[in-house]
Amino acid sequence: MVTNRLSIPVHNALAFTWAGTVGVADVSDLPEHFFSRVYKDACDIGFYVRSERTGRFLLFTETAHMKVNEGELAGWVFTSDEGFTIKIFND
């Protein structure tokens, strides 16, 4: 089986604080390279999150940047096809 996916970082769901379907974390609480390119032929970036409870892996891809008034990067927004969102703040 040929796949178009690259080696993608995997994070435990417990690395994020969850409120319903939204998880949050500070970038300093994640590994240095917390995301990577997802596909060989596209520039999408993202990571997997593994649920401790179910063992499922969900792929999250970047959908937005959060910026402050001066245009400084305040964080990233990643979403999954299953309707979950993760916000990572650039502390």
N, C-alpha and C positions, 0 to 999 in steps of 0.2 A: 504494500500500500504506500503510495507516494503522498506526502503531505506538504502543504505550502507553509506550514507553521514553523517558526524558529524555536529555539530554546527560550522559554518565557519564564520569568521569575514566578514563584509560588509563595503566597503569604497565607498564614493561618488567619481565619476569620477573627480570632481573638486579638489580633494586632489592631483591630479597629473597635471603636466604641459605636454601638448600633442603637439607633432609634427607629424602630420599624424597619423599613427597607433602605435606610441611609446610614452608611458607616463613615466615621471620620477618624483621622489620625494626623499627627504632626509629622512632617517629613523626617525630622531628626529621630523619630522612634522607629523608622524603617531602615532597611539596609541601604547602603550608598547607591546601589543601582536597583531601585525598587521597581522599575519598569524597563521594558525593552521593545524593540520592534516586534510586531506580532506575525506579520506575513513577509515572506521573501520578496514579493512583488508589489508591496505597498508600504506606505510610511506610517501606518497606524501604530500607535504605541499602547502598551498595556501590561497586564499581569493577571495571573490566576489567583483566586482566593479559594482556599479549601475549608469547608465546614467541618469542625470537630464533631459536631452532632451527627451529620448525615454522611460525611466522607465525600460529598460532591465537590467538584471543582467548577467554578464559574469564571469565565473570561471577562475581564473588565477592560474596556478600551477608552482612551481619552476622548472626551466630548467637548470640553471647554477649559479655558484658563480663568482663574479669578485674579483680578487686578485691583490695586488700590488707586486712589485719585491720581497719583503721580505716574501711573502706568507700570509701577513695580509689580512683579509677579507675587501674588498673595497665595496662590495654590492652584491645584488642578482638580478637575471633575472627571471621574471615570464612571461609565455605566456598563451594565451587562444587558444582554438580550432578554433576560428574565425580569427586568424592571428594577434591579437594585442599583443604587448609586453610592459611590465612595468619593468623599471630598478629602483631599490631602492638603493641609495648610503648610505653607512655607514659613516656618517660624524662624 
